[in-house]
Amino acid sequence: MATTRLFVAQRIVFSFTLLASSSDFSRADDKSVTSTNRLGTATPPMSKPAAAITPGAGLVNDWLRSESAIFNAWDLGGQFRVREEHKEYFAAAGQAGAVDFRKVGGNPDNTYLLLRERVHLGFKMDWIGAFVEGQGSSSTGDDRNPNPESNGPFDLHQGYIALGNLKEFPLVAKIGRQEMIYGDERLVGSADWLNAPRAFDAAKLRFETRDVWVEGFAGRVVLIDDNNFDVANDYDWFSGVYASTRTLIPRQETQLYFLARNTGAGSPAANAGAAPQPGGATPRDIYTVGLRVKSLPGQSGGWDYEAELAGQFGRYKETVAGPALDQEALAAHVAGGYTWKNASGSPRLGVEYNYSSGDNNPNDSKHGTFDNLFPSNHKFYGAMDFVSWQNIHDVRVSGSLRPARPLTVALDGHAFWLADTHDSFYTVSGARRGGLAPTPGGGYGINPGYSRYVGSEVEMVVSYAVKTCAVLQGGYGHFFAGSYVKSSLAGSGGARDADYLYAQATFSY
């Protein structure tokens, strides 16, 4: 194990050295700082921002526009991201005996290098615009098979047209393959942390005035098909209405939404034979109604707060041939913090609680497990990505410090309990660990007699903006296995704590 850690450390140092030596960086990763999307509306920052450096239009765009005003209507650029990851006591998909936290059996270590390249071309003039973005995602040395991080050699990540001009008329439309981000991405996000993030083939219509914006959309999630063109899941339709105002209640943004996920019987077999995503969700007609509030920056002194409440109803099927159950689920989030703005390093301390319901009786006609929909979970429930917003209590304490303008240090701690032990312990992707059946002999399943306490996680993330186009980031996380995990694995050799180490560099041009 010591040899493994030394090898990992050497590879991470090499990755940092290689990227740091790249010259004249001048633009930050647009997912690491508050930015503006292609239609001109604000997108939320990551929970662990890299640094407070205002991005330009990009190295290529800045240079072209300085040469001629004709390039003001064009958007040319791209991004290169490299990340080295090392995991201990994580399950590696496709390996016999691979189970999270399992002490014996399977391969407990996995060290690999992730590469992601993007190139985009956009045009916007008056009432019409277009945007095309290609993406290549690859993984080297990864034990997972099929590999969810690989989608190459190059694919269409986004390709859409935009119609309208908000300066002249309050309606705009966006049609084609695109990322969709609403709220802080707890239910609808691009999952940009992934090497192959999420996109939709969708149409959106937006009404916007000074006081309010309302957006309606309908589309299908795109399935990953490595070495082939990615196609949407024709059986998994996602639609909704999302509204936001910053004037209804002073000093805060207030958002209301209605989301509909209608998945047909053909979804699990969609994209049949493809890797790493051969199918989609099981049949369901789930409707989500929610309210989200968040304090506006600087409106409450050093204090900030946010909260979200979502309820679900409809019909759900665990399998295609299984019975249709009544969906009755609930999820809640509340958080607050204080930033000492006048203190050196602007330290911030925050607390947070997340809850999502589980199914308290798998044998009745109701399904109580919250459907996490299409989230960016990496930002919320631990950087080690063990947990989703399903059947969980999560208590989080976080702190951050900016010792220098381009440097941010963030510390997080989580404690996790199952909301109901009559339901499963779900993965970050929403899958059940161990299936439906109880597992008295070991492994995960449904175990009502076990303790609810899953475990706790501590992590540190350090981000450094070399210049506005380049961000270096590194992190370490340790998960302390709780009594639920230990009981689940007692019959298969016992449980171990898990460790996670990564180093990442992003260069945008």
N, C-alpha and C positions, 0 to 999 in steps of 0.2 A: 504493500500500500504506500509506503514512503517513496518507493521508486516511481510509482504512478503519479504521486503528487508532484515530485520533482520534474517529471517529464511534462506535466500539465503546466507548471509554472514557467518552464523554459519556453514552451510554445506560446503562452500568453505574453510573456515579455517580448518575444520575437514579433508577435502581431502588433503590439503597441509601438515598438521601435520602427517597424516598417511603415505604419501609417503616419506616425509623428514626423518622419523624415520627408513626407510629401510636402512640397513647397507651397507658399502663398495661398493659404486657405482663407476664404472670405464669406462663407455663408453657412449657417447652421442647418442641421436636419430639420425639415419643416414639421416633423412629428415631435420634436423635442422642445419647441418653443411655440408660444401662441402665434398663429399665422392666419392667413386668409386663404380660403379655398378658391377654386377656379371660377365660382360664381360671385365671389366677393364677400361672402359671409364668414364670420369668425368661426374658427375651429378651436376646440379646447386644448390646453397644454397637457402633456403627460404629467402623471402624479409625481414623477421625479425629474424635473426639468434640468436640462444641461447647464444653461447659464442665461443671463439676461442680456443677450446680444441681439440687436435688431437685424433680421436678415434683409439682404437686398433682393433684387429680382433673380439673382443667380450670376455666377461668373460669366457665363456665355451671354446672358441677356444684358447684364450691365455693360459689357464691352460693346456688343452690337448696338445698343441704344445710344451709347456715347459716340458712335461713329455716324449714325444716321437715324433720323426720327422715323423713318419708314419701318424700323424694327420694333417700334412701340406696340404695334398690334400683334407681334409674334412672341411666342414663349418657347424657347429652345433650352434644353438642359437635361439633367439626369442625376443619378445618384449611384454611388457604390458603397455597399455596406459589407463589412466582414466581422464575424463574431466567432470566437472560440469558446466552446462550452465543455465543462467537465461535470459529470453527474455520478454520484455514488448512491446506490440503493434506490434507483429509479427503475421502473419497468421499461424494458426495451421491446417495443412491439415486434412480434414475430419470433421471439426467442422462447424456447420451451422453459417453463417455470418462471418466466419474468413477471414479478409482482412487486409493486411499490413497497419498499421497506423490508422486503424478505431477506432474512439473514443468511439463509443457505439456498442453493439452487439458482439457476439462471446466471446471468452475467451481471454482477452488481455495479460495474464501472462502464462508463461510456464517455469517450472523449472524441470530439469531432469539430470540424471547421465548417462554418456556414458562409456562403457568399451570395450576395444579391446585387444584381445590376439593373438599373432602370434608365431608359432613355425616353424623353417625351418631346412632342411637338404640338404647340397650340396656336390658335389664331382667334382673335376677338376684334370685331369692328361693328360699331353701332348695334344692330339688332341681332346679330348672328355670330356664333363662335363655334369652334371645334377643338377637340383635344384628343390626342392619341398617345398612349404610354405602353411601351413594351417592357417586359420584365423577365429576367432569367434568375432562377433560384437553384442552387446546388449545395450538396453536402458531401464532405470528404471524411471518411473514417467512422461514419455513424453505424452503430450496430442495429438500428431499427430497420425492419423490413416488413412491409413496405415503408418507405421513408417519407413522413409527412412534410419534410422540409425541402424536398426536391421537386422542382417543376421546370424542366428545361427542354431543350436548350434555351428557348426564348418564346414567350407567350404574350398574348394581349391581356394586359392588366386592366387598362381603361381605354375606352374609345367611345366618345359621345359628342353630340351636338348640343349647343345651348342657344335658345331663342329668347329674345327679350332684352330690354334695357330698363333697369329699375330707376334710372334717372328721368326717364320719360313716361313710364307706365308701370304700375305696381305688380305686374304678372311676368314671370319668367318660367321657362320650361327647360328641362335637361333630359335627354333621351339617349340611351345606349348603355354600354358597359361602364360601370362607375363604382367607386366606393360610396358607402352611405354611413354617415356619422350623425347621431342624434344624442342630445344631452351630453353626458360624460362617457358614453359608450358602454354603460352597464347592460343595455339590452340590444343596441344596434351600433356596431362599430366595424372598423376595417381590420382590427387585430393586427396592427402594423408590426408588432413585435415578432410575429411569425415570419419565417423566411419566405413563405408563400401566403401573403395576407388575403383577406376576403374581398370579393367584388360581387356585384349584382348586375344582371341585365335588367334594367329598370327604366321607368319613366317617372319624372317628378314635375310637379307644378307648384310654383311658389308665389304666394301673395305677400307683399311686404310694404308696410308704411313706416312712418317714423315711430309709431307706438307698438306695432305688433307685426309678426310674420307667421304665416300658416303655410304648411307644406303638406301636400298629398302625394303619395307615391304608390306604385305597384311594380313588382318585379319578381325575379327568380334568382336564387343564389347560384353562383358559379361553382362547379365541382372541379377539383384538381385532377388532371390527367397527365402525368409525367410523360414527356416526349411526344405528346399529341396536343392538338388544340383543345383548350379548356371549353367546356360547354355548360350551359345552365341546366339545372334540374327542372325539367318541365313539369314535375309533379309536386313541387314545393313552392307555392306562391306566397309572397310576403307583401302586405300592403298596409296602409295606415294613413293617419292624419296626425301631424305634430304641430303644435302652436306654442308661441313664445312671446312674452311681453316683458319689458323692463320698466313700464310705467304703471301697471295695474296696482302693484304694491311697491312703495318707494324703497330704494336701496337694494332691491333684489330682482333677479330674473325668475319669472314664474312660467312654468311650462306644463301643458296638458297634452296627453296623447292617447290615441286609440290605435292599437296594432293588431293585425289579423294574420295568422299563419294557417294556411289551408294546404295540407299535404295529403296527396292521394296514395292509393295502394301501390302504385308503381314506383314510389320514391326509393325504397330500399334497393331496388334492382336497377335504378338509373345509373348510367355510366358503367354498365356491367363489364367486368373484366379489367377496368382501368385501375391504375395504381398512382397515388396512394389512397384515392377516394372513390371506391367503387359504387357508392350509393349514398342516399340521404336518410332523413329521419323517417320513422314509422308514421302511419296515417294519423292525422289529427286535424281538428278545426279549433284552434285556440285563439281566444280574443283577450287582449291585455289592455286594461285601462289604467292610466297612471298620472300622477302629479309629481312634479319635480320643482324644487326651489333652491336657489343658490344666491348668496350675497354677492353684490357687485364689488369689484376691487376698489378699495380705498373709501368705501362708503360708511364703514363702521369702525373707523380707526384701525387698530391692529387686529381686530376680530374678523373671523370669517366663519361661515356656516353653510351647510347644504343638507338637503333631505330629499328622499324619494320614496314614494309608496305606490306599489303596483299590485293589482288584483287580476286574476285570470278566471275565465269561464269558457265553456265549450265542451268538446268531445276529444277523447284521446284513446289510442290503441297502442298497447305495448308491442304487439306483433300484428302483421297483416291479417292473420287468421283469428286473432284474439277478439274478445268482446270490446265494444265501445264503452268507455267509462266517462262519467261526468267530470270535467276538469273544474276543480275548485281549489285554487292556490293563491298564495299571498307572498309578497316580498317587501322588505323595508330596508332603508338605509338612512342613517343620520350621522353627521360628522360636524365637528367644530374645531377651531384652532385659534391661536394667537401668534402674531409675528411682531417681534420687537424691532420695528423699523429703524429706530435711531441707535440701536446697539450695533456694535461691530459684527459684521457677518450676517445681519438680519436673521437671527435664529427664529425658527418657528416650531411650536409644539402643538400636536393635534391628537384628538381622540376620535374614534369611529366605531360604529356598531352596524353590522349587516346581518339580516335575517332573511331566510327563505324557507318556505314550508316544505315538509316532506309528507309522504303518504302514510297515514297512521294505521291503515288496514289494507293490505294488498289483496284481500279476498272479497272486498265489497264492490259496489258499483261505482265508486268514486275514485278519482286520481288526484291526490293532493300535492304531488311534486311540482314545484314551480318550473316552468319552461324558461330557461335562460336566453332563449331565442338566438341572436347573432351578436354576441358581446365581444369586447376586448378585455377579457378577464385578467390578463397579466398585470394590469395597473392596480388592481384592487385587492385581491385575496392572496397576496404573497408572490414574490418574484420567482419562487420555485415552481409555481404552476401546478399545484396539487389539487386545488379547490375551485369549484364554480359556485354560482349563486343558486344552489339547489340543496335543500335539506340541510341547512347549515346555520349555526350561530358563529359569528366571527367578531371578536373584539380586537381592535387594532389601536396601537399607540405609535405615533410617528413623530420624528423630529428631523429638521434639516438646518443646515448652516452653509452660508456662502462666505468662506474665508477670504476669497478674492473674487473679483467680478466674474471671471470665466469659470470658477470652480464651485461645485455644489457637492456637499456630502449629506446623504440622507440615511437615516436609521429607522427601521420599522420592526415592530413586534406584533405577532398575531397569536391568538388563542382560539382554537376551533372546537366546537361541539356539534354533533349531529342534532338537528331539530327533532328527529324522531328515529329511534333505533328499529322501528318496523319498516324502515326504508333504507336504501343503499347509501354508501359513501361514494359520491360522484366525482369523476375526474374533472379536470379543467375544461375538457371538451363536452362535458355533459353525459358521458357514458357511465354506466354502472360498473363499479369494481366487483367482479365476481358473479354477475348475473343475478337472476331472481331468486334462486333457491337458497335456503339456509345452508350454512357450511360448518357443521359442528366439528368436522375433522380438520379444519384449517382453511385459510384463504378467506377472501372477502365474500360477502353475500348479504343476506338480511338476517340479522342476529339481535332479536329484541332483548335478549338477556344480557347483552354486553353494556358496559359503561358508554355514555354518550361522548366522552372526552376523546377526541381524535388526536390532538397534539398541539404543539406550538411551534412557531417559526420566527426566527430572527434573521435579519438581513441588513446589509450595508451596500449602498450604491454610491459610487463616486463618479461624477461627470465633469469633464473639462472641455470647454470650447476653445480649441487651438486658435481659430479665427472663426468668422461667422459661417463659413462653409464646411467646417470640420469639427466633429465632436468625438472625443474619446470617452468611453464609459467602461467601468468595471464593477463587478459586484460579487458578493459572497452571501450565501444563505445556508442556514442549518435548521433542519426540522427535527424537533424532539418528538419521537413517537409516543403517543398517548396510550391510555389503557384500552381504548377500543381497537387500535391497531395491534397492540400486543396480544389481546385476546383473539383477534381474528387470525393471527399467524402462529399462535401457540402450537397448533397441530402440525405445522409444516416447518419446524425448525426455529421459530421465534422471529422477532422483529429487530431491526436496527434503525438508528437515526439516519437521516439522509443529508448529504452535502451537495452544494451546487456552487460552481465557480465559473465566471465568464469574463471575457474582455471583448469590447466591441469598438469599432471605429466606423464612422459614417462621413463620407465626403460627398457633398452636393455641388453641382456645377451648372 
